[in-house]
Amino acid sequence: MTSKSTGLVNWIRSGNLITQIIIALIAGIVLALISKPAAQSVSLLGELFVHALKAVAPILVLLLVTASIANHQQGQKVNIRPIVTLYLLSTFFAAVVAVVASYHFPQTLILTDAHSGSEAPKGILAIAQGILLSMVVNPVDALMHANYIGILVWAIALGLAFRHSSVATRNLLNDFSGAITWLVSKVIRLAPIGIFGLVASVLGTNGFSALSSYLDLLFLLIGCMLTMALVVNPILVFWKIRRNPYPLVFLCLKESGVTAFFTRSSAANIPVNMAIAERLGLDEDTYSVSIPLGANISMAGASITITVLTLAAVNTLNISIDLPTAIMLSLVASLCACGASGVAGGSLLLIPVACNMFGIPNEVAMQVVAIGFLISVLQDSAETALNSSTDLLFTAAVCQAPDVRKSQL
């Protein structure tokens, strides 16, 4: 009996998170079918999970960004600027695609006390003023009130300052960053329990119409990612290689994207991309830098996730936004996405940064994050597949572009 219980504990602590989330989803649905009162009674599990995310997210963003900037390596001799340009363009265009899709297929979410404490901003000037005021705040106040704009400003400033510090100090920053990342990973391990509570309580309270709402949201996310993979990215590749981009696009999706879909980690897929790049005969000095870099800043999938879920929250709160505001959201989502690789839970924990633009309270934003975890079984896999295959795709496009130009002479 003891060995069985020990095995169960080990499986919960280190088992496959996707499998556990699927089981939690099914268990929550079954409980809601059997007994609505019982389903509503487990809402505390979901609330605890959301509060844990809310507690850890601000300090996570501060330490990750500070350590990343402080330890940035300068003096790279390899010219990777064209690849980085493609990475950033793809990430921004992904946010634009998500904005356009969200306008045509608006989504709403089921949120608790969604309208309490939130006030719709009045146009782009009000948002810009709010962002500027949020930037100049006391760092402790920013952490206490989850002011992510202020947190980012302080993180960037501290990171730049620490670049002039000793190696030991920068190593200490890395240790702090590693410690908080480890802590977040433990919180993420609680996702199945939290999702069980969230699914059961939502379905027990609102019925199964809530589930169809989340399916629509998932289809919108995956549709945006397919648009990027099969339309926008090929256009960017054609711009570089001046020939049919689809053979290269499909090769990268098949050999890199499929693996990334199941590993759900851009970092874990770096060796796969390296091996494919070597087999394609790409320049080693280029891909050895661009592919690891892409795992950190090429985040089209994350940009889509942040934008779509933020706009879903905006629609739920009946906040109207104009075109300049949507463009600003695309920029903010792109910047957030570039930091998603360092977060356990990917883009989901950076959604509050974008929500902060619209005056959405942190409590509501973290409910949006929790909904993201509900659909993360497919969302996170598709997001990682797009992100990682794009790293290889753009590296190959830039490496092959000079050969194509010579052949056209």
N, C-alpha and C positions, 0 to 999 in steps of 0.2 A: 504493500500500500504506500509505504514511504517512497519507494523508488518511482512509483507511478506519479505521485504528487510532485516529486523532484523533477521528473521529466516534463511534466506540464508547466512548472515554473520556468524551466530552461527554455521551453518552446515559446512561452510568452515573452521572455526576456530577449531571446536571440533568434526566434523563428522568422520565417519570411513575412515581412510586414504586409505585403499585398494579400497573401493568403489570409492573414489575420483580419485585415480590413474587409475582405469579401465575406468571411464568416460573420463578422460583426454586423455588416449590412443585412445579411440574411437573417441573423438572429433578431435584429431590431424589427425587421418586417414581420417575422413570425410572431414575435411578442405582441406587436400592434394588432395583428389579425386575431390572436387568441383573446387578448384582454386589453382594452383601451386604458382602463384605470391602472393596470400594472405597467403598461407602457409609459404612461404619464409619470408614474412614481420613480422611474429611473432617470428622470431628467437631470438629477443632481450630478450624475456621471458626466454628462455633456457639459454642464456648467463648470464643473471642476476643470475639465480639459481646456475649455475656452479661457478660464481665468489663469491657468498655468501658462498658456500661450501669451496672454496679455502681460503677464508678469515678466516674462523672460525676453520678449521681443525688443524693448528699448535698449537694454544694456547689450544685447547681442549686436544690434546695428552699430552702436557706438564703438565697441571693441573690434569688430570685424573690419570696419572701414579704417579706423585708426591704425591698426596693425598692418593692413594691406598697403596703405600709403606710406607708412614709416619704413616698410621693408621693400619698397619698389626698387627694382634694379635698373640703374641707368647705364647708358653706354653700349647698348646692343648694336653690333656692327651690321647685322643683317637688315636689309631693307624690307620691312614687312608693312610699310605704310599702306600700300594698295589693299592688302588683305584686311588690315584693321579698318580701313575705310568701308570695305564691303560688309564687314561684321557690323559696324555701327549703322550703316544704311539699312541693312536687313532688319536690325533690331527696331529702328525707328519706323520703317515701313510696316513692320508687323503690328505696331501699335496703331498706325493709321488704318490698316485693314480691320483691326478689331473695333476701332471707333466707327467706321463705315458700316460694318456688319451689325454692330449694336444699335445703330440708328435704324437700320432696316428691319432688324429682328430684336426689338427691345425685350430685355429680360427683367423680371422682378424676383425678389427673394422673400422668404418668410422669416422676418426678423422680430425679436422680442423687444418691445419698447423702442422701436426704431426711430420714432419721431421725438423722443425725449432728448433735449439738450442739443439738437441739431438745428441749424439755421441756414437756409439756402443763401449762398453768396450771390451778390447782385452784379453779374457780369465779370469780364476779364480784369477790369481795373480793381474791383473789390478783391478778387482772388490774388492779383499781383501784390496789392497792398498787404493783404493778410499773410502772404508768403514772406514778404520783406520783414514784417513785424515778427513773424515766427522765427526768422533767422537770427535776430539779435535778442536772445533771451539767456537767462542764467542756465548753465548746463544742468545743474541739479533740478531746476524747475522743468526743463525740457524732459528729463528722464522721468520725473514724478508724474507729469501730465501727458506723457507719451507724445510729445511734440516732435515728430520725426524730422521735420524740416530743420528745426533747431539742433536736433541730435546729429544730423548729417553735417551741418555747418561746423559744429564743434569737433566732430570726428575728423573732418578734412583738415581743419586748422591744427588740431593736435597731431595728426599724422604728418603734416608738413613740418611741424616743429620737431617732432621726434626723429625726423630723417637726419637731423644734425646731432643726434645723441650717440652714445657709445653703442657698440654691438651688443653688449650685455643688456642694455636697456631695451633695445629693439627685440632681443630674444625674450625678455620678460613680457613684452607686449604680445609676442606670439604665444607665449605660455598662457597668458590671460585669455587671449582669443581662443586658444585650443580648449581651455577649461570651460568657457561658456558654451562653445560649440558642443562639447561633450555633454554638458547639462541639457542643452536643447535636444540633442539626440535621444536622451532619456525621456524627455517630455514627449517627443514624437513617438516613442515606443508605446506610450499610453493612448495613441490615436485610436486603435481598435475599440478600447473600452469607452473612450469619449464618443466615438462615432456610434457605437451601440446605443448609448444614452440619447444622443441627438436624434438618430433615426427613429428610435422607438417613441420618444416624446413628441417629435414633430408629427409622425404619422398618427399617434394616439390622439393628439390634440386637433390636427387639421385634416386628418384623413389622407387617403392615398393620392389626392390631387397634388399634394406637395411633391410627391416623387416624380410626377410627370413634369413639374416645373424644373426640377434638377436635371432631368433627362434632356429637356430643351436646352438648358444651359450647357450641358456637356456636348451636345451636337453642335452648338454654336462655336464653342471653343475648338473642337476638332475640325470643323469646317474652315475656320480661320487658319488653322495650322496647315491644312491641306492646300489652301489657297497660297500660302507662303511657299510651301514646298514645291508646288506644281506650276505656279504662275509667276510670282514675284521673284523668287530666287533664280529661276531660269532666265528671266529678263536681265537680271544683274550679271549673270554668268555670260550671257550673249554679249553684253556690253564689253566684257573683257576679252572673250575669245573669238568673237565675230563669226561664229558658226553654230550649228544646231546644238543647243546645250543639253538636250534631254538624255542622250546616251550617258553623259557624265552625271547628270542629276539622278537618273535611275540607278546607276552603279553605286553612287554614294548612299542612296536611300536603302538599297538592297543589302549592301555589305556593312555599312556603318549604322544606318537607322534602325534596322531590325535588331541588331545586337543591343543598341542603346535603349530600344523600347523595353527590353526585358531586364537590363541591368538598372535602368532608371537613374543612371549616374553618368554625367559627361566626363567626370574625372576618371571613372573606371573604364570608360570607352577610349581614353587617350591611346593606350597601347594598340587597340584595334585600328584606330585611325592612322597611327604611325606605320603599322604593318602594311596597310592598304596604300599609303603614300609611297612607301618604299617600293612596293610592287608596281605602282604606276610610273616609277622612275622620276619622281619629283625631286627637286633640290633639297638635300638633307638639311643644309644650313637654314633653309627657309621653314620647312615643315616642322623641324624640331623645336622651333620657337613659336610658329603661328598656331599649331594645333593645341599645345597647352594653354597658350594665350586665349584661343577661341573658347576653350572650356570655361573661361572666366568672364569673357565679355561678349561672346556671340550668343545672345539670349533672345532670339526671336520668339520662341515658344513662351518664355517667361513674360515677355512684353505683352503678348496676347492675353495670357492668363490675368496679369495685373489689370490690364485695361478693361477686359470684358467683365470681370467680377466687380471692379470699381464702378463701372457704368451701371451694372445691375443694382448695386447699392444706391447709386444716385437716382435711378428710376424708381426704386422702392420708396425713397424719401421724397419723391416728386420735386426733385431739384432740376430746374431747367438750365441747360448750358448752351452757350453759343459757339460758333465756329472757332474763334480765337481761344476760347477756353478748352475746346476739344484738342486743338493743336498743342496747347500747353500740357494737357494731360498726356498726350503722346510723348512729349519730351520727358516729362517726369517718369512715365512708365518705362521709357527706354533707359533712363539713368538708374531706376530701381532694378530693372532687369539685369543690368551689368553687374550688380552686386548679389544676384540671386544664387550664384554658384557657391558662395561661402556659407549659405544658410541651410541647415538641416530642415527640409520641408520646402526647399526651393523658393519659388516665387510667391508662395502663399503668404509667408510671414512678412513680405514686403508690401502687401496690399494696403495696410494701414498708412503707409507713406503717401500713396496716391489718394486714399480717402481723406487724408489730412487736408488736401487742397480744398475740399468742399465743405470743411467744417463738420465732417462726420465724426461723432465721438468714437474714442478708441474701443468702448464696449461694443458698439455696433460693428465697427470694422473687424473686430475679432470674431464676431458671429459670422461675418462673411468669410473669414479665414476658415472657420470650422466647416462651413458649407463647402468650401474648396476641398477640404479633406474628404468629404463625403464622395466627391466625384474624382478623387485623386487616383483611384485605381487605374483609370484610363487616361485622365488628364495629364498626370505626371509622366506616364510612359510616353504618350504622344509628344509632350513638350520636350522631353529629353531626346527623343528620336530626331525631332526637328533641329534642336540646338546642336547636337553632336554631328549629325550628317552635314549640317551647314558648315561646320568647321573644316571638314575635309573637302567639301565642294568648293568653297572659295579659295582654299589653299591650292587645290588642283587647277582652278581657273586661272589664278594669277601666275602660277608656275608654267602653265601651258601657253599663256598669252604671248610671250616673246617668240616662241616657236611658230605660232600661227601668223604673227606679223611678218616673220622672215619668209614664210612660205607664200605670203601674198605679194612679196616684192617681185 
